[in-house]
């Protein structure tokens, strides 16, 4: 990061970038909101796409469409070509005043992530638990996590069986595997209270 900032400064004499890193996500957004409330917002900042509507509605961000259009027409090396990015990821940073994913562009995506599981082969071996198979089910996952959690290391300390963070995207991904979703075909069709969706969420809660 620092080398990239210094390279930017070298290419843009007169500009100096001060990087602010207050810590974890919670501390970051607290710092960001404090700076904005004080009328001293950063010129550029990272923000998750889920916060775009609220920040844009408060007039805290600059629309980027004209800058993107200028870069698209530019032949200069390093100019942003928005068409080179996945449209779905770009659209996640759009907001038209009513609906997220449409209209004005308020941010440029830096990456995107998917949901997956990682497991420690050494830990499985120490706990005497078989490695996951391709046809694993959620029941297998739960049973394996509990088996690992019941095992102990050489010092007599229990292993952590599994960790499953409950970010909204993670919970929704879990619902997908159960054939459910938070919404239906339209955003007005809320399906989170569907009995099957509620049963899936109750199952997720019971993993604790």
C-alpha positions as CSV (number, residue, x, y, z in Angstrom):
1,X,0.0,0.0,0.0
2,X,2.7,2.5,1.0
3,X,4.7,1.9,-2.2
4,X,1.6,2.4,-4.3
5,X,0.9,5.7,-2.5
6,X,4.4,6.9,-3.0
7,X,4.3,6.0,-6.7
8,X,1.0,8.0,-7.0
9,X,2.7,11.0,-5.3
10,X,5.7,10.7,-7.6
11,X,3.3,10.8,-10.6
12,X,1.3,13.7,-9.2
13,X,3.7,16.4,-7.8
14,X,2.1,18.6,-5.2
15,X,-0.2,15.9,-3.9
16,X,0.4,14.1,-0.6
17,X,-1.6,11.1,0.5
18,X,-2.1,10.5,4.3
19,X,-3.4,7.0,4.9
20,X,-5.7,6.7,7.9
21,X,-6.1,3.2,9.3
22,X,-8.0,3.2,12.7
23,X,-8.2,-0.5,13.0
24,X,-11.0,-2.9,12.5
25,X,-14.2,-2.3,10.5
26,X,-16.1,-1.0,13.5
27,X,-13.4,1.5,14.4
28,X,-13.0,2.5,10.8
29,X,-16.7,3.4,10.3
30,X,-16.8,5.2,13.7
31,X,-13.8,7.3,12.7
32,X,-15.3,8.0,9.2
33,X,-18.6,9.1,10.6
34,X,-16.9,11.3,13.2
35,X,-14.8,13.0,10.5
36,X,-17.8,13.6,8.4
37,X,-19.8,15.0,11.3
38,X,-17.0,17.4,12.0
39,X,-17.0,18.6,8.4
40,X,-13.5,17.2,7.8
41,X,-14.2,14.1,5.7
42,X,-11.4,12.2,3.9
43,X,-11.0,12.9,0.1
44,X,-11.2,9.2,-0.7
45,X,-12.3,6.4,1.5
46,X,-13.2,2.7,1.5
47,X,-16.8,1.8,2.1
48,X,-18.8,-1.4,1.7
49,X,-21.4,-1.3,-1.0
50,X,-24.2,-1.9,1.6
51,X,-23.5,1.6,3.0
52,X,-23.7,3.4,-0.4
53,X,-27.5,4.3,-0.1
54,X,-27.2,5.9,3.3
55,X,-24.0,7.8,2.6
56,X,-25.3,9.0,-0.8
57,X,-28.7,10.0,0.6
58,X,-26.9,12.3,3.1
59,X,-24.9,13.9,0.4
60,X,-21.6,12.6,1.8
61,X,-20.2,11.3,-1.5
62,X,-19.4,12.7,-5.0
63,X,-21.1,11.0,-8.0
64,X,-18.4,9.4,-10.1
65,X,-20.1,9.0,-13.5
66,X,-18.4,12.0,-15.1
67,X,-14.9,10.9,-13.9
68,X,-15.5,7.3,-15.2
69,X,-16.7,8.7,-18.5
70,X,-13.6,10.8,-18.8
71,X,-11.3,7.9,-18.1
72,X,-13.2,5.7,-20.5
73,X,-12.5,8.2,-23.3
74,X,-8.9,8.7,-22.2
75,X,-6.0,7.0,-23.9
76,X,-3.6,7.7,-21.0
77,X,-1.9,4.7,-19.4
78,X,-3.7,3.6,-16.2
79,X,-7.0,5.2,-17.1
80,X,-9.9,3.3,-15.6
81,X,-11.9,1.3,-18.0
82,X,-15.0,0.5,-16.2
83,X,-16.1,-2.0,-18.9
84,X,-13.2,-4.2,-17.8
85,X,-14.9,-4.9,-14.4
86,X,-17.7,-7.3,-13.8
87,X,-21.0,-5.3,-14.3
88,X,-22.6,-6.8,-11.3
89,X,-19.8,-5.7,-9.0
90,X,-19.9,-2.2,-10.5
91,X,-23.7,-2.0,-10.1
92,X,-23.4,-2.8,-6.4
93,X,-22.1,0.7,-6.0
94,X,-25.0,2.4,-7.8
95,X,-27.9,4.1,-6.1
96,X,-30.7,6.1,-7.8
97,X,-32.2,7.7,-4.7
98,X,-34.6,4.8,-4.2
99,X,-33.0,1.5,-5.2
100,X,-29.5,0.2,-4.6
101,X,-27.9,-1.3,-7.7
102,X,-29.3,1.3,-10.1
103,X,-28.6,4.8,-11.3
104,X,-25.7,7.0,-10.2
105,X,-22.3,5.4,-9.5
106,X,-20.9,6.3,-6.1
107,X,-18.0,4.0,-5.8
108,X,-15.4,2.0,-7.7
109,X,-15.1,-1.7,-6.6
110,X,-11.7,-2.8,-5.5
111,X,-12.5,-6.5,-5.3
112,X,-15.2,-9.0,-4.5
113,X,-15.3,-12.1,-2.4
114,X,-17.3,-15.3,-2.4
115,X,-18.2,-17.6,0.5
116,X,-16.2,-20.7,1.1
117,X,-14.9,-23.0,3.8
118,X,-11.3,-23.7,4.7
119,X,-10.2,-26.5,7.0
120,X,-6.9,-27.4,8.7
121,X,-5.8,-30.9,7.8
122,X,-3.4,-31.1,10.7
123,X,-6.1,-30.2,13.1
124,X,-8.4,-32.9,11.7
125,X,-5.6,-35.4,12.0
126,X,-4.8,-34.4,15.6
127,X,-8.5,-34.7,16.5
128,X,-8.8,-38.1,14.8
129,X,-11.6,-36.8,12.6
130,X,-11.9,-37.8,8.9
131,X,-11.4,-35.1,6.3
132,X,-14.5,-33.7,4.5
133,X,-15.8,-35.5,1.5
134,X,-17.3,-34.0,-1.7
135,X,-20.8,-35.1,-0.7
136,X,-20.7,-33.4,2.8
137,X,-24.0,-32.2,4.1
138,X,-24.7,-29.6,6.8
139,X,-25.3,-32.5,9.2
140,X,-21.8,-33.8,8.5
141,X,-20.4,-30.3,9.0
142,X,-22.1,-30.0,12.4
143,X,-21.1,-33.5,13.6
144,X,-17.5,-32.9,12.5
145,X,-17.3,-29.5,14.1
146,X,-18.5,-31.0,17.4
147,X,-16.1,-33.9,17.2
148,X,-13.2,-31.5,16.7
149,X,-14.4,-29.2,19.5
150,X,-14.6,-32.2,21.9
151,X,-10.9,-33.2,21.2
152,X,-8.0,-31.7,23.1
153,X,-4.4,-30.8,22.2
154,X,-1.3,-32.0,24.0
155,X,-1.8,-29.2,26.6
156,X,-5.3,-30.4,27.3
157,X,-6.9,-27.4,25.6
158,X,-10.0,-27.9,23.4
159,X,-9.8,-27.1,19.7
160,X,-12.2,-24.8,18.0
161,X,-14.6,-27.0,16.1
162,X,-15.6,-24.4,13.5
163,X,-16.2,-20.7,13.0
164,X,-19.1,-19.4,10.9
165,X,-19.5,-15.6,10.9
166,X,-23.1,-14.3,10.6
167,X,-22.6,-11.4,8.3
168,X,-25.8,-10.9,6.2
169,X,-24.1,-12.2,3.1
170,X,-23.0,-15.3,4.9
171,X,-26.5,-16.0,6.3
172,X,-28.0,-15.4,2.9
173,X,-25.5,-17.9,1.3
174,X,-26.5,-20.4,3.9
175,X,-30.2,-19.9,3.0
176,X,-29.4,-20.5,-0.6
177,X,-28.1,-23.9,0.2
178,X,-31.5,-24.7,1.8
179,X,-33.4,-23.4,-1.2
180,X,-34.5,-20.3,0.6
181,X,-33.7,-16.6,0.3
182,X,-34.4,-13.3,2.2
183,X,-36.5,-11.9,-0.7
184,X,-38.3,-13.4,-3.6
185,X,-38.5,-12.3,-7.3
186,X,-38.8,-8.6,-6.3
187,X,-37.5,-6.6,-3.3
188,X,-41.1,-6.1,-2.2
189,X,-41.5,-9.9,-1.9
190,X,-40.0,-10.6,1.6
191,X,-39.6,-14.3,2.2
192,X,-37.5,-14.3,5.3
193,X,-40.6,-15.1,7.4
194,X,-41.3,-18.2,5.2
195,X,-41.6,-21.2,7.6
196,X,-38.8,-23.1,5.7
197,X,-36.6,-20.0,5.9
198,X,-37.2,-19.6,9.6
199,X,-36.5,-23.3,10.2
200,X,-33.2,-22.9,8.4
201,X,-32.3,-19.9,10.5
202,X,-33.2,-21.7,13.6
203,X,-30.9,-24.5,12.6
204,X,-28.1,-22.0,12.1
205,X,-28.8,-20.5,15.5
206,X,-28.6,-24.0,17.1
207,X,-25.1,-24.4,15.9
208,X,-23.9,-22.2,18.7
